[in-house]
Amino acid sequence: MSIDFYWRLPTHGCHASLRHSAYDRGDWSPLRPGNVAPGLDRDGEDDGHRYIDHLAEIARAAESAGFIGGLIPSFPNTDDPWVISPLLARATKAFRFMIAFQPGFLDPVHAARMSASLQRATGGRTVFNIITGGGGPSQLWWGDGFGHDDRYGRTTEFLDVFKGVWKAEDFSYDGRFYRVQDEGLSPLLAAEDLPEIWFSGSSDAALQSAAKHADYYLSWLEPFDQLADKFARVKARTAALGGEQKCAVRVDLVARPTEEEAWREVRAGFENLSDERRRASRAGPTDSVGAARQQALKPGEARYYDDLIVASNLWGGFSLLRGGPALGIVGSYEQCAARLDELIARGADAFILAGTPHLEEAWRVGEEVLPLLGRSAQSLLQAAE
Ligand SMILES: Cc1cc2nc3c(=O)[nH]c(=O)nc-3n(C[C@H](O)[C@H](O)[C@H](O)COP(=O)(O)O)c2cc1C
């Protein structure tokens, strides 16, 4: 089976290097000389470049470097993935756009029509990352006061209706959250393929909803045994319903020609953090089981970068250097490829990779790491012969 590789598109700004934490690509930090998209002209004024121009560069680089598509995350501080994707579709050829969204914030019939239009306009390049939110103040930011399991109930019903109106001409549904009567997309729109559904969340409610609706169950990286166990549970649950579940991992890489160079990068980033920042947890109050699993990987206080090494080539401090999950892969090109091979052997069927800065690292990972995949599996086989 071929393995699909996606790249992350940083709709929350990007850093020119993992070594420092100010956003200097985009306008998430005050503009300084050297800032990109927007930059500063000779008079110190905004030079007119928009951040979408930079995202388009990343999407084109990732497409050329061998990635099949890009994940477009959705948080209160990001641009909106539904708006960003058609703009980027016009800047690329076959690159797919994985739109992250919380279903509860859209009407499912309207969302089906929007998605079918996007499929028509882009030649079927729409993919979803279905997220259900982490509760707490950021959930209320969206005006959503539902509790954790109710949100998953709503996600499941949303996908029932979304698929129902796409596939049937006169679909009716009487659920707790949605009620529709004799609805269906027009034949022109209904002829489009449903977007592939990727599904994020680690709670039991998430796994239950994923088993019903997901093409790919998606997880942040966790220690390999723990992740393999989660994938096995997810696959077994879907198999019990008569389906086959594919699983995927979202992971940051620091890949360099040698392992020493890779750790030097991480160490410099860690040493540039203030003491306060090193102690801080970026996660606010949340009911997310997935976020709690990431948080559990981090020791209370890390004085040195290597206090955060979780296993060979696995570092648990990424969330200190930028927003997002804690665990990522650090190593030489060969080691990074070998770790990805190991994840494939443990049940991963696809990946969303990321690196900072996203533009240059898309080229690096595409050119230096992806071509090495499969080699460690081959050498293991040869060693066994
Ligand atoms: C790979 C991955 C990507 C995610 N992306 C987002 C995102 O873009 N926006 C967001 O609000 N939550 C995101 N989440 C969190 C999900 O919203 C998830 O629903 C949340 O962690 C609560 O689910 P849980 O308690 O089942 O783990 C992501 C989670 C994973 C695993």
The ligand as an SDF file (V2000), in Angstrom:
LIG
                    3D

 31 33  0  0  0  0  0  0  0  0999 V2000
   -3.5140   15.7800   14.5420 C   0  0  0  0  0  0  0  0  0  0  0  0
   -4.4400   16.6740   15.2750 C   0  0  0  0  0  0  0  0  0  0  0  0
   -4.7400   17.9290   14.7670 C   0  0  0  0  0  0  0  0  0  0  0  0
   -5.6020   18.7810   15.4460 C   0  0  0  0  0  0  0  0  0  0  0  0
   -5.8670   20.0070   14.9140 N   0  0  0  0  0  0  0  0  0  0  0  0
   -6.6810   20.8520   15.5850 C   0  0  0  0  0  0  0  0  0  0  0  0
   -6.9890   22.1400   15.0490 C   0  0  0  0  0  0  0  0  0  0  0  0
   -6.5270   22.5300   13.9680 O   0  0  0  0  0  0  0  0  0  0  0  0
   -7.8100   22.9360   15.7770 N   0  0  0  0  0  0  0  0  0  0  0  0
   -8.3430   22.5380   16.9800 C   0  0  0  0  0  0  0  0  0  0  0  0
   -9.0690   23.3260   17.5850 O   0  0  0  0  0  0  0  0  0  0  0  0
   -8.0870   21.3200   17.4840 N   0  0  0  0  0  0  0  0  0  0  0  0
   -7.2750   20.4760   16.8280 C   0  0  0  0  0  0  0  0  0  0  0  0
   -7.0300   19.2370   17.3470 N   0  0  0  0  0  0  0  0  0  0  0  0
   -7.6620   18.8020   18.6110 C   0  0  0  0  0  0  0  0  0  0  0  0
   -8.9980   18.1420   18.3110 C   0  0  0  0  0  0  0  0  0  0  0  0
   -9.9070   19.2250   18.2590 O   0  0  0  0  0  0  0  0  0  0  0  0
   -9.5880   17.1660   19.3180 C   0  0  0  0  0  0  0  0  0  0  0  0
  -10.9200   17.1470   18.9860 O   0  0  0  0  0  0  0  0  0  0  0  0
   -9.4090   17.5950   20.7610 C   0  0  0  0  0  0  0  0  0  0  0  0
   -8.0820   17.2170   21.1120 O   0  0  0  0  0  0  0  0  0  0  0  0
  -10.3790   16.9470   21.7630 C   0  0  0  0  0  0  0  0  0  0  0  0
  -10.4960   15.6070   21.5430 O   0  0  0  0  0  0  0  0  0  0  0  0
  -10.1600   14.4060   22.5400 P   0  0  0  0  0  0  0  0  0  0  0  0
  -10.5990   14.7550   23.9410 O   0  0  0  0  0  0  0  0  0  0  0  0
  -10.9860   13.2970   21.9410 O   0  0  0  0  0  0  0  0  0  0  0  0
   -8.6820   14.1260   22.4380 O   0  0  0  0  0  0  0  0  0  0  0  0
   -6.1800   18.3740   16.6750 C   0  0  0  0  0  0  0  0  0  0  0  0
   -5.8970   17.0970   17.1640 C   0  0  0  0  0  0  0  0  0  0  0  0
   -5.0370   16.2500   16.4980 C   0  0  0  0  0  0  0  0  0  0  0  0
   -4.7540   14.9010   17.0540 C   0  0  0  0  0  0  0  0  0  0  0  0
  1  2  1  0
  2  3  1  0
  2 30  2  0
  3  4  2  0
  4  5  1  0
  4 28  1  0
  5  6  2  0
  6  7  1  0
  6 13  1  0
  7  8  2  0
  7  9  1  0
  9 10  1  0
 10 11  2  0
 10 12  1  0
 12 13  2  0
 13 14  1  0
 14 15  1  0
 14 28  1  0
 15 16  1  0
 16 17  1  0
 16 18  1  0
 18 19  1  0
 18 20  1  0
 20 21  1  0
 20 22  1  0
 22 23  1  0
 23 24  1  0
 24 25  2  0
 24 26  1  0
 24 27  1  0
 28 29  2  0
 29 30  1  0
 30 31  1  0
M  END
$$$$
